[in-house]
Amino acid sequence: MELKLFNTMGRQLSTFVPIREGKVGMYACGLTVYNYAHIGNLRSYVFEDIVRKALEYCGYQVRHVMNVTDVGHLTGDADEGEDKMVKSSRETGRTVWEIAEFYTKAFFRDFSLLRCSMPTVVCKATDHIQDMIDLISIIEAKGFTYSAGGNLYFDISRFPDYGKLALLDQQELRAGARVEVDQGKRNPFDFALWFTRSKFEHQVMLWDSPWGRGYPGWHIECSAMSMKYLGEHFDIHCGGIDHVPVHHTNEIAQSEAATGRTWVNYWMHGEFLLMGHDKMAKSAGNFLTLSSLTDKGYDPLDFRYFCLGAHYRTQLAFSFEGLDAARTSRQGLMERMAQIRGESSQTDEQPAGKALEYLNDFETHLADDLNMPRCLADLWTLLRDTEVPAAQKLAVALRMDSVFDLGLGHAKEEQLTLDDEAKALLEERRMARRAGNFKRSDEIRNILRGRGIEVQDSPQGQKVRFAAGQRMEKTVTSEDDRC
Ligand SMILES: [Zn+2]
């Protein structure tokens, strides 16, 4: 199966061809660990997880590398403002190292709650200072740098391809149209490789280097660590679309200046999650975390489903109505899967006939730049088709779920242990419905709801599950209630 992916470099769809047969090297920019990830950040990680799982679905062995930024990322991406870690430390009274550890753990907890596969390599910036110094030394030896005001800068005028990813206008670059904030720079688009004279008195993370005691600029970590773990030329680099004009542009300039060749073949970027009309951002103060959703009773996978409902290259507006709809759909999927499991436990059926057609549709839509909304629609059509046998549905749905990863394999029809009183109420309700006494039937439904038990009527009888936004873990059906 051939995947067509949208490459930000060149702005076109192209067939994915790996550098080494059967293998993919993939780098994803990780989080700056000075605060919790917001759900806009998490949308990017879900997107990258889908990229990885789609590649694995196609049979590739994926080496997935992700960094953790624990030094050098200023509040502005272009060297302006102050170090985010230092700021957070001052505001909370904790050390930068404590903050980094705390938010790194919190981030990976969210990551696994969303069923994102752990990267093959997770690398911390502070563990790779020497690699960054080595890379900067190469860039310096090749004549791409200058020192000013105590800092070492990358000179973009020495790199003619500067801005090719973001299609930055060359004239504008020469004129230096951006607001000047750093007096040491010859051109405002030049960027720091190493800060030796800190603008900030409270910087506590400092290392010795050939340019003096200091700390690295933000962009250099991704170049140094990706090349260390994936080589000087690798397949895919992903991240949020906000990284295109500055961070990824600067990563490319310094990496290709160092090696003199193409660094990455495919650039993939996930679009924003919007709050109202604005990008969700910590700086704008309009952000939600995953735990703020779970505190309201949502399952983390409701958010995963919500993300899959939009193509990764389209902006997605967050709303609780949208999240509610995702929750209802996801729970519906789990219930159907549980039902199918009740009818067949075979998962190794070879798809044939109509089931195979649905699987082919799914693969066509997956191959078309990872069109998740269409892929989800294929799953629903399969599950609703009454002509496809349960064993076939189960086998195909589980194959599809190796990409969605909504945990469909965990949907089970188990017996819910009800106490005698609840059983008696259910029986009374069944008799009331049979007698046409719907008033009493509704009363009993409310009594049970008050005890955390939700009753639904289906053609198979009364179905019972734990109420109010809980993951559907158990269902029981009282068989002979057919009115
Ligand atoms: Zn990066």
Boltz pocket constraint, residues with backbone or C-beta under 6 A from the ligand:
constraints:
  - pocket:
      binder: B
      contacts: [[A, 28], [A, 29], [A, 30], [A, 219], [A, 222], [A, 247], [A, 251]]
      max_distance: 6.0
